[in-house]
Amino acid sequence: GAGATTRIAARLAAPGHAVGVDISAPLLERARASTAAEGVANAAYECADAQVHPFPADAYDVVVSRGGVMFFEDHAAAFRNLARALRPGGRLAFVCPQPPGPHSPEARTLALFARLVDEEPGAEAVAARTAMASLSDPDRVREVLAGYEEVTVEPVTVEAVWGRDVPDAVEFLLSRYPGGALPASRLAELEAALRPYATDRGVRMRAGVWLVTAVRP
């Protein structure tokens, strides 16, 4: 993403360092600019696909991800590649979505988004939503982490920030939709659904996530 997790990790790791990896060059440009503006000197970034990138072997103490690993095309292969980059005894920790409760604000908003997108032609959005939920089953998580030890999958309830304001939250939702655009009438429906959750600290909803941890043998 735009480096927020990497900057947090870098501050915690000092005097060590943190490396952020993403496939999006524009996001990494923003990450580098924010890192320089905040004076974080021990963070660096690589434009690469972490699923296949030839990381140096046994080089890292910890691999962390906040809402990113769901999008790997081949989860098992990706986690094997990341295990190779970890030193023996190194730790993996990531957060991914739980299935939203059927009557939760998150579920209602995502259902509305799915309906609006499904009214548009093309299968890309279906693939994007499927990817978001690809690790929502704890058994699936444990399956793709075969080869790791001490695997834990713990439920955590968080107050998720969807955007700085309603338009920003709509843009965040549209980032899940590769087509990237909806008619104005459908955008207005999304804005209306998100408006009740707008606060002076952003658009916020309570949501369930899995906190997953594991250790490389």
C-alpha positions as CSV (number, residue, x, y, z in Angstrom):
1,G,0.0,0.0,0.0
2,A,1.1,3.6,0.7
3,G,3.5,2.6,3.4
4,A,1.6,3.2,6.7
5,T,2.3,-0.3,8.0
6,T,5.9,-0.1,6.9
7,R,6.4,3.2,8.8
8,I,4.9,1.7,11.9
9,A,7.1,-1.3,11.6
10,A,10.2,0.8,11.0
11,R,9.6,2.8,14.2
12,L,9.2,-0.4,16.2
13,A,12.2,-2.0,14.6
14,A,14.7,0.8,15.2
15,P,17.7,0.5,15.1
16,G,16.8,-2.2,12.6
17,H,14.9,-1.5,9.4
18,A,11.7,-2.3,7.5
19,V,11.1,-3.0,3.8
20,G,7.7,-2.4,2.2
21,V,6.8,-4.3,-0.9
22,D,3.9,-3.6,-3.3
23,I,3.2,-4.1,-7.0
24,S,1.9,-0.5,-7.4
25,A,4.5,2.0,-8.4
26,P,2.1,5.0,-7.7
27,L,1.4,3.8,-4.2
28,L,5.1,3.3,-3.5
29,E,5.8,6.9,-4.7
30,R,3.4,8.1,-2.1
31,A,4.9,5.8,0.5
32,R,8.4,7.2,-0.2
33,A,7.2,10.8,0.0
34,S,5.3,10.2,3.3
35,T,8.3,8.3,4.8
36,A,10.6,11.2,3.9
37,A,8.1,13.8,5.2
38,E,7.7,12.0,8.5
39,G,11.5,11.6,8.9
40,V,11.5,7.8,9.0
41,A,15.0,7.0,8.0
42,N,15.0,3.2,8.4
43,A,12.3,2.3,5.9
44,A,12.8,1.3,2.3
45,Y,10.4,0.1,-0.5
46,E,10.6,-2.3,-3.4
47,C,8.2,-2.5,-6.3
48,A,7.7,-6.3,-6.5
49,D,5.2,-9.1,-6.2
50,A,5.9,-10.6,-2.8
51,Q,4.5,-13.9,-4.1
52,V,7.5,-14.6,-6.3
53,H,10.1,-11.9,-5.5
54,P,13.6,-13.3,-4.9
55,F,14.0,-12.0,-1.4
56,P,17.4,-12.7,0.2
57,A,17.1,-16.0,2.1
58,D,17.0,-16.1,5.9
59,A,17.2,-12.3,5.9
60,Y,14.2,-11.0,7.9
61,D,13.0,-11.4,11.5
62,V,9.3,-10.7,10.9
63,V,6.9,-10.5,7.9
64,V,3.8,-8.4,8.5
65,S,0.7,-7.6,6.4
66,R,-2.4,-5.6,7.1
67,G,-5.1,-6.5,4.7
68,G,-2.9,-7.5,1.7
69,V,-2.2,-11.2,1.6
70,M,-5.7,-12.1,0.5
71,F,-4.9,-10.9,-3.0
72,F,-2.1,-13.4,-3.7
73,E,-3.0,-15.5,-6.7
74,D,-1.4,-18.6,-5.1
75,H,-1.5,-18.3,-1.3
76,A,0.5,-21.4,-0.6
77,A,3.3,-20.5,-3.0
78,A,3.4,-17.0,-1.7
79,F,3.7,-18.0,2.0
80,R,6.4,-20.5,1.0
81,N,8.3,-17.7,-0.7
82,L,7.9,-15.5,2.4
83,A,9.0,-18.3,4.7
84,R,12.2,-18.6,2.6
85,A,12.9,-14.9,3.3
86,L,12.5,-15.4,7.1
87,R,15.3,-16.6,9.3
88,P,14.6,-19.9,11.1
89,G,12.4,-18.9,14.1
90,G,11.2,-15.8,12.3
91,R,7.6,-14.7,12.7
92,L,4.7,-14.1,10.3
93,A,1.8,-11.9,11.3
94,F,-1.1,-10.7,9.2
95,V,-4.6,-9.4,9.4
96,C,-7.4,-10.4,7.0
97,P,-11.2,-10.0,7.1
98,Q,-13.6,-12.3,8.8
99,P,-16.9,-12.9,7.1
100,P,-19.0,-9.9,8.1
101,G,-22.0,-10.6,10.4
102,P,-25.2,-10.8,8.2
103,H,-26.8,-7.7,9.9
104,S,-23.7,-5.6,10.5
105,P,-23.2,-2.2,8.9
106,E,-20.1,-3.6,7.1
107,A,-22.2,-6.4,5.6
108,R,-25.0,-4.1,4.5
109,T,-22.6,-1.7,2.9
110,L,-20.6,-4.4,1.1
111,A,-23.9,-6.0,0.0
112,L,-25.0,-2.7,-1.5
113,F,-21.6,-2.3,-3.2
114,A,-21.8,-5.8,-4.6
115,R,-25.3,-5.2,-6.0
116,L,-24.3,-1.9,-7.6
117,V,-21.2,-3.5,-9.2
118,D,-23.0,-6.6,-10.3
119,E,-25.3,-4.4,-12.3
120,E,-22.3,-3.3,-14.3
121,P,-21.0,-5.6,-17.1
122,G,-17.8,-7.7,-16.6
123,A,-16.6,-10.3,-14.1
124,E,-13.6,-8.4,-12.7
125,A,-15.5,-7.1,-9.7
126,V,-16.7,-10.6,-8.7
127,A,-13.0,-11.7,-8.8
128,A,-12.0,-8.8,-6.6
129,R,-14.7,-9.5,-4.0
130,T,-13.7,-13.2,-4.0
131,A,-10.1,-12.2,-3.4
132,M,-11.1,-10.1,-0.4
133,A,-12.8,-13.2,1.2
134,S,-10.1,-15.7,0.1
135,L,-8.7,-16.2,3.6
136,S,-11.9,-15.7,5.6
137,D,-12.1,-19.4,6.6
138,P,-9.6,-20.2,9.3
139,D,-9.2,-23.8,7.9
140,R,-8.1,-22.3,4.6
141,V,-5.6,-20.1,6.4
142,R,-4.1,-23.1,8.2
143,E,-4.0,-25.0,4.9
144,V,-2.0,-22.3,3.1
145,L,0.4,-22.0,6.0
146,A,1.5,-25.6,5.8
147,G,5.1,-25.7,6.7
148,Y,4.9,-23.0,9.4
149,E,4.6,-23.9,13.1
150,E,2.6,-22.4,16.0
151,V,-0.1,-21.1,13.6
152,T,-2.8,-19.2,15.4
153,V,-6.0,-17.6,14.0
154,E,-7.6,-15.2,16.6
155,P,-10.8,-13.2,16.1
156,V,-10.4,-9.4,16.8
157,T,-13.0,-6.7,16.6
158,V,-11.7,-3.4,15.3
159,E,-13.1,0.0,14.3
160,A,-12.2,0.0,10.7
161,V,-11.5,3.3,8.9
162,W,-13.0,3.3,5.4
163,G,-11.8,6.8,4.5
164,R,-11.1,10.4,5.6
165,D,-14.7,11.4,4.6
166,V,-17.6,9.9,2.6
167,P,-16.1,10.6,-0.9
168,D,-12.8,9.1,0.2
169,A,-14.6,6.0,1.6
170,V,-16.4,5.6,-1.8
171,E,-13.1,5.9,-3.6
172,F,-11.7,3.2,-1.2
173,L,-14.6,0.9,-2.1
174,L,-14.1,1.5,-5.8
175,S,-10.5,0.5,-5.5
176,R,-11.8,-3.0,-5.0
177,Y,-13.5,-2.8,-8.4
178,P,-11.0,-3.0,-11.3
179,G,-13.4,-1.1,-13.6
180,G,-13.0,1.8,-11.3
181,A,-16.2,3.7,-12.1
182,L,-19.9,3.6,-11.5
183,P,-22.7,5.8,-12.7
184,A,-23.5,8.9,-10.6
185,S,-26.8,7.5,-9.4
186,R,-25.0,4.4,-8.0
187,L,-22.3,6.5,-6.4
188,A,-25.0,8.6,-4.7
189,E,-26.4,5.4,-3.2
190,L,-23.0,4.4,-1.8
191,E,-22.5,7.9,-0.3
192,A,-25.9,7.8,1.3
193,A,-25.1,4.3,2.9
194,L,-21.8,5.5,4.2
195,R,-22.9,8.9,5.5
196,P,-24.3,7.7,8.9
197,Y,-20.8,6.4,9.8
198,A,-18.9,9.6,9.0
199,T,-17.2,11.1,12.1
200,D,-14.6,13.8,12.6
201,R,-12.1,11.0,12.6
202,G,-13.2,9.5,9.3
203,V,-15.8,7.0,8.1
204,R,-15.7,4.3,10.7
205,M,-17.4,0.9,11.2
206,R,-16.9,-1.9,13.6
207,A,-15.6,-5.0,11.8
208,G,-14.2,-8.5,12.6
209,V,-10.8,-9.5,11.4
210,W,-8.5,-12.5,11.9
211,L,-5.1,-11.9,13.5
212,V,-2.9,-14.7,12.1
213,T,0.5,-15.5,13.5
214,A,3.0,-18.3,12.6
215,V,6.7,-19.2,13.0
216,R,9.1,-20.4,10.4
217,P,10.7,-23.7,11.7
